[in-house]
Amino acid sequence: MGRQLSELAHRLAREVEAVCRHCLSNGRRQGRYWTVGDARNTPGRSMFVRLLASPKGPAGKWTDAATGEHGDLLDIIRESCGLVDFRDVAGEARRFLNLPRSASALSSKVVHNKALAGSPEAAARLFAMSQLVAGTLAEAYLRGRDIAPFCTDGELRFHPHCYYRSDEDTETEIWPALIARVTDLNGRITGVHRTWLDPHGFDRVRLGKAPVDTPRRAMGDLLGNAVRFGTADEVLTAGEGIETMLSLRCAAPTMPMAAALSANHLAALQLPLTLRRLYIARDLDAAGDLAVAALTERAMQAGVETIALSPQLSDFNEDLRAFGLAALRAALRIQLAPQDVVRFIHRGTAR
């Protein structure tokens, strides 16, 4: 039975997106992954199914960032169909493999081409084609959010004509965009994050973002990776948004920081083996609390001390804009370990 299940899992992996569309219909494709709430097809985004093989594993493998559960497509069939006996799971898998594919189930050629469009290679090309932030609309956007561009460490760039589509059925638009490089622990680029910008400049309603449905999107291999500012050794501060982490970086310019881009990705962030103390910058919402709890548990299991950093308002960029840099630095100073205050605030802000 074990060999038969292994063969079935391998066959299912060849049609992984069709399996996801059939069993996880409450989810959606995001780059190289299918995202959904869990293996029982609950709406949400905490579970990631790999649509293409990568150095991290074969196609069809999945991880639930909220619970740490993982498995293959047979597990998805079991959970989504409410099955218990593996013979029933195998029967359902065989039935699915024998079904004719609907027009919405993409052929392997189309899946391959779409994956290339959202691959790490495509992300690296987009970043390479972008220009430095200085003197661009991206710099104006950052300054509008009270972020000094010197904090970005070259991880951000600007593209004046970045493609945008709200969904597969709409026409492509072109907007200027802030491009952020997503890397793994070895510094290899795995993806990019795009923030489309309003060409008319910064405003206090949309905070400078373009008037589109989803002005922030990421592409590439994101799970476990992050936009990294500085190189972490024993100390790292991690959080969700780019602007959140850059706000803290303005207060402590030499402290290594990582923006995981979402609460779910923060929970799954890969930590350096040299890490001894992890600060987690909270966003004050339910998703942020779950992410902090999940990452704290993982860090503690690895023997890493964890300290949560809490803003006064919803996030640290809102604090920076509302109260100013000096107040943010003072609030950060009382939350850090004393040795890190000396290392990253007293020395880092002596300029």
C-alpha positions in Angstrom: 0.0 0.0 0.0 2.9 2.4 0.8 4.4 2.0 -2.6 1.0 2.6 -4.3 0.4 5.7 -2.3 3.9 7.0 -3.2 3.2 6.5 -6.9 -0.2 8.2 -6.5 1.3 11.2 -4.8 3.9 11.4 -7.6 1.2 11.3 -10.3 -0.9 13.9 -8.4 2.1 16.2 -8.2 2.2 16.4 -12.0 -1.2 18.1 -11.8 -0.8 19.9 -8.6 -2.7 23.1 -9.6 -5.6 21.0 -10.8 -5.7 19.2 -7.5 -5.7 22.5 -5.6 -8.4 24.0 -7.7 -10.5 20.9 -7.1 -9.9 20.3 -3.4 -8.9 23.7 -2.2 -11.4 25.8 -4.1 -11.4 28.5 -1.4 -7.8 29.3 -2.1 -6.0 31.0 -4.9 -2.7 30.9 -6.8 0.0 33.3 -5.5 3.2 33.1 -7.5 4.7 29.6 -7.1 2.2 28.6 -4.4 -1.5 27.9 -3.9 -2.6 29.5 -0.6 -5.7 28.7 1.5 -6.6 28.6 5.2 -5.9 24.9 5.8 -6.0 21.4 4.3 -9.8 21.3 5.0 -10.3 24.1 2.4 -11.0 26.8 5.0 -10.8 30.3 3.5 -7.5 32.0 4.5 -3.9 32.3 3.6 -1.8 30.4 6.2 -1.3 27.2 4.2 1.0 27.1 1.2 1.0 24.3 -1.5 4.2 24.3 -3.7 3.1 24.4 -7.3 6.6 23.9 -8.7 9.6 21.8 -7.5 12.3 24.0 -5.9 15.4 23.4 -3.7 13.0 23.4 -0.7 11.1 20.3 -2.0 9.0 18.8 -4.8 5.8 20.1 -6.2 2.7 19.2 -4.2 4.3 19.5 -0.7 2.5 21.9 1.6 3.0 23.7 4.9 0.5 25.3 7.2 2.4 28.3 8.7 -0.2 28.7 11.5 0.1 25.2 12.9 3.4 23.8 11.5 1.5 20.9 9.8 2.8 19.7 6.5 2.2 16.9 4.0 1.5 16.0 0.4 -1.5 16.0 -2.0 -2.8 12.8 -0.6 -3.2 14.5 2.8 -5.1 17.3 1.1 -7.5 14.8 -0.5 -7.9 13.1 2.8 -8.6 16.3 4.8 -10.7 18.1 2.2 -12.9 15.1 1.6 -13.1 14.1 5.3 -11.7 10.6 4.7 -10.1 8.3 7.3 -9.1 5.1 5.6 -6.1 5.4 3.3 -7.8 3.0 0.9 -10.6 5.5 0.5 -8.0 8.2 0.0 -6.3 6.2 -2.7 -9.6 5.5 -4.4 -10.5 9.2 -4.4 -7.0 10.0 -5.8 -7.5 7.5 -8.6 -10.9 8.9 -9.4 -9.5 12.4 -9.6 -6.7 11.3 -11.9 -9.2 9.7 -14.3 -11.5 12.8 -14.4 -11.4 14.8 -17.6 -9.9 18.2 -17.0 -12.1 21.2 -17.2 -11.1 24.3 -19.2 -10.2 26.0 -15.9 -7.7 23.3 -15.0 -4.5 24.5 -16.8 -2.4 22.3 -18.9 1.1 21.5 -17.8 2.5 23.8 -20.4 0.5 26.8 -19.3 1.3 26.0 -15.6 5.0 26.0 -16.5 4.8 29.3 -18.4 2.9 31.0 -15.5 5.3 29.7 -13.0 8.2 31.2 -15.0 6.4 34.5 -14.9 6.4 34.4 -11.1 9.7 32.5 -10.5 12.7 33.7 -8.6 14.5 34.1 -11.9 11.8 36.5 -13.1 12.0 38.3 -9.8 15.7 38.7 -10.1 15.3 40.1 -13.6 12.7 42.7 -12.4 15.0 43.8 -9.6 18.0 44.1 -12.0 15.9 46.2 -14.4 14.9 48.6 -11.6 16.8 51.7 -10.7 18.2 53.2 -7.5 15.6 54.9 -5.2 17.4 58.2 -4.9 15.6 61.1 -6.7 12.6 58.9 -7.7 9.0 58.7 -6.8 10.0 55.8 -4.5 12.1 58.1 -2.4 9.2 60.6 -2.2 7.0 57.7 -1.1 9.4 56.7 1.7 9.8 60.3 2.8 6.1 60.7 2.9 6.0 57.9 5.4 8.8 59.6 7.4 11.3 56.9 6.4 14.9 58.1 5.5 16.1 56.4 2.4 19.5 55.7 3.9 17.9 53.0 6.0 17.1 50.8 3.0 20.6 49.2 2.5 20.1 48.9 -1.3 17.3 46.3 -0.8 14.8 48.7 -2.4 14.6 49.9 -6.0 12.3 51.8 -8.2 10.6 50.8 -11.5 8.9 53.6 -13.4 6.7 51.2 -15.6 5.8 48.1 -13.6 3.0 45.8 -15.0 -0.1 45.4 -12.9 -3.2 43.2 -13.4 -6.0 43.1 -10.8 -6.8 39.5 -11.9 -6.4 37.2 -14.9 -9.5 38.6 -16.7 -8.5 42.3 -16.7 -6.1 44.2 -18.9 -2.6 44.9 -17.9 -1.9 48.4 -16.5 1.4 50.2 -16.0 2.2 52.0 -12.7 5.5 53.1 -11.1 6.5 50.8 -8.3 8.8 50.4 -5.3 10.6 47.0 -5.7 11.9 45.2 -2.7 14.3 42.2 -3.0 13.4 39.0 -1.1 16.3 36.8 -0.2 17.0 33.6 1.7 19.5 33.1 4.5 22.4 32.9 2.0 21.5 36.2 0.4 20.2 34.5 -2.8 17.3 36.4 -4.3 14.1 34.3 -4.2 11.4 36.9 -5.0 10.4 40.6 -5.0 7.7 42.6 -3.4 6.0 45.4 -5.4 4.3 48.5 -4.0 2.6 50.3 -6.9 2.7 54.1 -6.4 0.5 57.0 -7.3 2.4 59.0 -9.9 0.7 62.2 -8.7 2.6 61.9 -5.4 2.0 61.2 -1.7 -1.4 61.7 -0.1 -2.7 61.0 3.4 -5.5 58.8 2.3 -3.7 56.1 0.3 -0.3 57.1 1.7 1.1 57.3 -1.7 0.0 54.0 -3.1 -1.6 53.6 -6.5 -5.4 53.6 -6.7 -5.6 49.9 -7.6 -7.3 47.0 -5.8 -4.2 45.4 -4.4 -1.3 47.9 -4.5 1.1 45.5 -2.7 2.0 42.1 -4.2 4.9 39.7 -3.9 6.2 37.2 -6.5 8.7 34.3 -6.3 9.6 31.9 -3.6 8.5 33.7 -0.4 8.0 31.1 2.3 10.7 31.4 5.0 12.4 34.3 3.2 12.3 38.0 3.7 13.4 41.5 2.7 16.5 41.8 4.8 18.1 45.1 6.0 21.6 44.3 7.3 23.1 40.9 8.0 22.0 39.1 11.1 24.4 37.3 13.4 23.3 36.9 17.0 20.5 39.5 17.0 17.6 40.1 14.5 14.4 42.1 14.5 11.7 40.6 12.3 8.2 41.8 11.4 5.6 41.9 8.7 5.7 45.1 6.5 8.6 46.8 4.8 7.6 50.2 6.1 7.2 48.8 9.6 10.7 47.5 9.7 12.2 50.5 8.0 10.6 52.7 10.7 12.4 50.7 13.3 15.6 50.8 11.2 15.4 54.6 11.3 15.5 54.4 15.1 18.2 51.8 15.2 20.1 52.0 11.9 22.6 49.3 12.5 20.2 46.7 13.9 19.7 43.8 11.3 16.0 43.5 10.4 13.8 41.3 8.2 10.4 42.1 6.7 8.5 38.8 6.1 5.8 40.7 4.1 2.7 39.1 5.9 1.7 37.6 9.2 1.7 34.1 7.8 5.1 34.5 6.3 6.4 35.9 9.5 5.3 32.8 11.4 7.3 30.7 8.9 10.4 32.9 8.8 13.7 30.9 8.6 16.1 31.9 11.4 19.9 32.1 11.1 21.7 29.3 13.0 23.9 31.9 14.7 20.8 33.7 16.2 20.7 34.1 19.9 18.1 36.8 20.4 15.0 37.6 18.2 12.9 40.7 18.5 9.5 40.4 16.9 7.8 43.6 15.8 4.1 43.2 16.4 1.3 44.5 14.3 -1.6 45.1 16.7 -4.2 42.8 15.1 -5.3 39.2 15.5 -3.2 37.9 12.6 -0.2 39.7 14.1 -0.7 38.1 17.5 -0.9 34.6 15.9 2.3 35.2 14.0 4.1 36.4 17.0 3.0 33.3 19.0 4.0 30.9 16.2 7.4 32.4 15.6 8.1 32.7 19.3 7.4 29.0 19.8 9.7 28.0 16.9 12.5 30.3 18.1 12.3 29.0 21.6 12.5 25.4 20.4 15.7 26.4 18.6 17.1 27.9 21.8 16.6 31.5 20.7 15.5 34.2 23.2 12.5 36.1 21.9 11.2 39.5 22.8 8.1 41.1 21.3 8.2 44.8 20.4 4.8 46.5 20.7 3.8 49.8 19.0 1.5 52.3 20.6 -0.8 52.4 17.5 -1.4 49.8 14.9 2.2 49.4 13.7 5.6 51.1 14.0 5.3 53.2 10.9 2.1 54.7 12.3 3.9 55.4 15.5 6.8 57.1 13.5 4.4 59.3 11.6 2.2 60.2 14.6 4.9 60.8 17.3 8.2 61.3 15.4 11.6 59.6 15.4 12.7 60.7 18.8 9.6 59.3 20.5 9.9 56.0 18.5 13.5 55.7 19.5 12.6 56.3 23.2 9.8 53.7 23.1 12.2 51.2 21.4 14.9 51.8 24.0 12.8 50.6 26.9 11.8 47.4 25.1 15.3 46.2 24.0 17.8 44.3 26.1 20.3 46.8 27.7 23.2 45.5 25.7 21.3 46.0 22.5 20.4 49.5 23.5 24.1 50.2 23.8 25.0 48.4 20.6 22.2 49.5 18.3 20.8 52.8 19.6 23.5 54.6 21.5 26.3 53.7 19.0 24.0 53.5 15.9 22.5 56.9 16.3 25.7 58.8 17.4 25.9 60.6 14.0 
